[in-house]
Amino acid sequence: MITSARPGGDGDSVRGSRLVIQDAPAAGLAREVAPLHVHRADDETWRVIAGALRFRFAGEEVIAGAGCTVLVPAGVAHTFGNAGPDPSRYIIILPARLNEMISLLHEAVQAEHSAIYRRYESELLE
């Protein structure tokens, strides 16, 4: 079966058995979506469609504007968020298992986050 998403909604996504591609908005607030963390076995990619995202790595910070693509290979400590003050929009491409981890993190209390990260071969660093 071929799956497709129609443009226009917030958070449109296409999900396969091993890959998720999601169109996501970021509010105008300049804040990170998660503490600095690392995925030991999985890559993630962002394509900035509008506005700008700020990526923080262990030793540097990068602002990626519209048209930029950022690939974070497995093993690289990172976090990201809107660069602010204007809203932005991006496409994130990630393994289905990381998407599952993110869903669990949104449902769990803060005290459970470290254990959830570990279950998915990931680690919180802050």
N, C-alpha and C positions, 0 to 999 in steps of 0.2 A: 504494500500500500504506500502511496506517495502522500505526504502530508504537506500542507501549505498553510501559511498564515495570511490573513488579509490585513492590509495596512489600515491605520486609523485609530486603533485603540491603544490604551496605555498598557504596556507589558505584554504585547503580542509575542507568542513564542511558537516555535516548531520543535517538537521533541521526537527523537528517534530512540532506538534501544540503547545507544551509547553516547549520543550527542544532543545537546540542547542549544538552540540559537534563540536568543530573546532580545526583543526591542524594548528598551527600558528608558523611562525618564529619570532625571535627577533634578530635584528641587534646587532653587537658587542658593540655598545655604551651602557654605563652604565647609563641609564636614565629611569625615571618613565613614564608610559603611561598616567597617570592622576594625578591630585592633590589628596591628602588624601580625601577619601569620604566614605560614608556608604550607604548601601542598607538596608532599614528598614524591607523589607518583603522577600528578596531573598538571597539564598546562591549562592556561586560560588566555583568552584573547578578547580585547575590546576594540570596537571600531566606533570612533566618535562621529556622530552624525551632525550634531549642532551643539554650540556652546563649547565647553572645555571640561576635561576631567583632570584631576591632580592625582598622580600616582606617587606613593612614597615607598621606597625600597630601604633596605638596611642602611645604605650610605648615601642615598641621593633622592631627590625629588624631581619629577618630570611633569610638566603641564602639557597635555595633549589636546590640541584644538580640533575643530571640525575637520574631517578628512584624514586624521591620524589613526593609525592602528597600533595597538600596544599588545605584544605577546609576552606573557610572563611564563617562562618555562618552569617545569617542576623543579623544586628545590630552591627557588628564589623567594626570599621573604618580601612581602608586599602588602599594601592596602591601597584603596583608592576612594575617591569621592568627587563630588562636584567641585570645580575650581571656584565657583561663585563669582560675583553675586547673581549672575543670570542663570536661569535654568539651562540644562543641557539634555541631550538625548544620545543614547549609545546603543550599540548592539553588542551583546556579550555572547561569546561562543565558549562553551565549557562541557566537560564530560557530564553525562546524565547523573553519575554518582555524586559529583560536586553540587549539582542542582538539588539533589535529594538532601545533601548535607545542609545546604542553605535553608531549605524549607524547614528542616528539623530545628535549626538554630532560631528561626523566627517564632517557632512554637514553644521553645524551651525557656526556662528561667536562666539567668546569667550564670548561676552556679553550675549548670550542666554543660556549658559551652565547651570547656576544655575536653571533657570526655567525648563529646560529639565529634570534635575535630580529630581526636585520636582514632576514633572508629573509622574515619575516612582517610587515614594515612596523612593527616595534616596536624599542625600544631600552632597554638596561639603563642606568640612571642612577647606580648605585652599584657 
